[in-house]
Amino acid sequence: MYSRNLGTNLDHPDLIDPVRTRLASLNALTCMENVQGAPLRPDLMLCGSMFGLAVVRHRYFELNFWGGMTRECRHTGLAIPVFGHGTPQWHRKRFGRNITIGEKRVAMGIDWMNRDELSQAIPPAYAEHIGKAAMRVIARAT
């Protein structure tokens, strides 16, 4: 099971191995992302705090390249909860209120998604970070 609240691995087929096999057959730089506990090789872990975002959102990446992407978490203050379908009771107690969709969008660095989309998204800063590292690898190869 990869998520405490979204069902079990019986509800969702494990596609990591077939996708890994398919990606390995490509002549390209590749990257897979998932949450902690997923059967990925943990080549890279990114968190919103690494990019100055107000969200603690650890995501793990399996890469077939390395581009000097190491960063450290810097958890400070209250992180905005961006998961599930609302504000959990324990977060309401911490903040003294419900968290707005606007706050979640700012925390994630995403201004165009609805609540359900945000709960499944990775912050664009993660993709930018990995993309820039991939571009450095490509530049060194040419």
C-alpha positions as CSV (number, residue, x, y, z in Angstrom):
1,M,0.0,0.0,0.0
2,Y,1.5,3.4,-1.0
3,S,-1.1,5.8,0.4
4,R,-2.9,5.7,3.7
5,N,-6.1,7.3,2.4
6,L,-6.5,6.4,-1.3
7,G,-7.1,2.7,-1.1
8,T,-4.8,-0.2,-1.3
9,N,-2.5,-1.6,-3.9
10,L,-5.3,-4.1,-4.7
11,D,-7.3,-1.1,-6.0
12,H,-4.5,0.2,-8.2
13,P,-2.4,-2.0,-10.4
14,D,1.4,-1.7,-9.8
15,L,2.7,-0.4,-13.1
16,I,6.1,0.6,-12.0
17,D,7.9,-2.5,-13.3
18,P,6.3,-2.5,-16.8
19,V,6.9,1.3,-17.1
20,R,10.5,0.9,-15.9
21,T,11.1,-1.9,-18.5
22,R,9.6,0.3,-21.2
23,L,11.6,3.4,-20.2
24,A,14.8,1.2,-20.2
25,S,14.2,0.4,-23.9
26,L,14.3,4.1,-24.9
27,N,17.3,6.0,-25.9
28,A,16.4,8.9,-23.7
29,L,16.8,10.4,-20.3
30,T,14.0,9.1,-18.1
31,C,12.4,9.8,-14.8
32,M,9.6,8.2,-12.7
33,E,8.0,9.8,-9.7
34,N,6.1,8.4,-6.7
35,V,5.5,8.7,-3.0
36,Q,7.5,7.3,-0.2
37,G,7.1,3.5,0.1
38,A,6.6,3.0,-3.6
39,P,9.0,0.4,-5.1
40,L,11.1,3.0,-6.9
41,R,14.9,3.3,-6.6
42,P,15.2,6.4,-4.4
43,D,17.7,8.3,-6.7
44,L,16.3,11.7,-5.6
45,M,13.9,13.0,-3.0
46,L,12.4,16.5,-3.4
47,C,10.4,18.5,-0.9
48,G,8.6,21.8,-1.3
49,S,10.8,23.3,1.4
50,M,13.8,22.9,-0.9
51,F,12.3,25.5,-3.2
52,G,10.9,27.9,-0.7
53,L,7.4,26.5,-1.0
54,A,5.1,26.3,2.1
55,V,4.3,22.7,1.5
56,V,6.1,19.6,2.8
57,R,5.6,17.2,-0.1
58,H,8.2,14.5,-0.3
59,R,8.3,12.9,-3.7
60,Y,10.8,10.3,-4.9
61,F,12.3,10.0,-8.3
62,E,14.0,7.2,-10.2
63,L,16.3,8.5,-12.9
64,N,18.5,7.0,-15.5
65,F,20.8,10.0,-15.3
66,W,22.4,12.2,-12.6
67,G,22.8,16.0,-12.9
68,G,23.9,17.2,-9.5
69,M,20.5,17.7,-8.1
70,T,21.1,17.2,-4.4
71,R,19.2,19.6,-2.1
72,E,18.2,19.5,1.6
73,C,14.8,19.8,3.2
74,R,14.4,23.0,5.2
75,H,11.1,22.4,7.1
76,T,10.2,25.6,9.0
77,G,6.9,27.0,10.3
78,L,3.5,25.5,9.5
79,A,3.3,23.7,6.2
80,I,0.1,24.1,4.2
81,P,-1.6,20.7,3.9
82,V,-2.2,19.8,0.2
83,F,-3.7,16.3,0.1
84,G,-7.0,14.6,0.2
85,H,-10.4,16.3,0.0
86,G,-10.3,19.2,2.5
87,T,-8.5,20.2,5.6
88,P,-8.0,17.4,8.1
89,Q,-9.2,18.0,11.6
90,W,-5.6,18.1,13.1
91,H,-4.7,20.8,10.5
92,R,-7.8,22.8,11.4
93,K,-6.7,22.7,15.0
94,R,-3.2,23.8,14.1
95,F,-4.3,26.7,11.9
96,G,-7.5,27.5,13.7
97,R,-9.4,27.3,10.4
98,N,-9.8,25.5,7.0
99,I,-7.1,26.1,4.5
100,T,-8.3,27.8,1.3
101,I,-7.8,26.6,-2.2
102,G,-5.8,29.8,-2.8
103,E,-3.4,29.0,0.0
104,K,-2.9,25.5,-1.4
105,R,-2.2,26.9,-4.8
106,V,0.4,29.4,-3.5
107,A,2.0,26.6,-1.3
108,M,2.4,24.4,-4.4
109,G,3.4,27.1,-6.8
110,I,0.4,26.2,-9.0
111,D,-2.4,28.7,-9.7
112,W,-4.5,26.8,-12.2
113,M,-5.6,23.5,-10.5
114,N,-8.6,22.6,-8.4
115,R,-8.4,20.9,-5.0
116,D,-8.5,17.4,-6.4
117,E,-5.8,18.1,-9.0
118,L,-3.6,19.8,-6.4
119,S,-3.8,16.8,-4.1
120,Q,-2.3,14.6,-6.9
121,A,0.2,17.1,-8.3
122,I,3.9,17.7,-7.8
123,P,5.0,21.3,-7.6
124,P,6.3,22.6,-11.0
125,A,9.5,23.6,-9.2
126,Y,10.3,19.8,-9.0
127,A,9.9,19.3,-12.8
128,E,12.0,22.5,-13.4
129,H,14.8,21.3,-11.2
130,I,14.9,17.8,-12.8
131,G,14.6,19.4,-16.3
132,K,17.5,21.7,-15.7
133,A,19.6,18.8,-14.5
134,A,18.7,16.8,-17.6
135,M,19.6,19.8,-19.8
136,R,23.1,19.9,-18.1
137,V,23.6,16.2,-18.8
138,I,22.6,16.7,-22.5
139,A,24.9,19.7,-22.8
140,R,27.8,17.7,-21.4
141,A,27.2,14.9,-23.9
142,T,27.2,17.2,-27.0
